[in-house]
Amino acid sequence: MDPKHKDEIVKLANPDVYKTQFMTWYFLLHRQFNIMVYGYGSKLELIDYVAKWLKESNLVITLNGLVPKINVKLVSFAKMD
């Protein structure tokens, strides 16, 4: 990582920076669009933050990790158990 960008990367890693965009993200997700988050560093903290915000009024299921063979049906049945 280039040290001259360190401050900017730390700033962008803070989920509070994106709070103003949450309603737009919700609107897009509600209309079956996806949200792509990319750039330096882990986005897990930001995704968890958004999930907690969405949980206030929506059902949110979080899957951590890559599971190539998983589908909505499997997640739905697992949630009912």
Summary of the structure (lengths in Angstrom):
residues: 81
radius of gyration: 15.3
end to end distance: 43.9
largest distance: 49.8
contacts: 134
relative contact order: 0.11
helix: 58%
strand: 0%
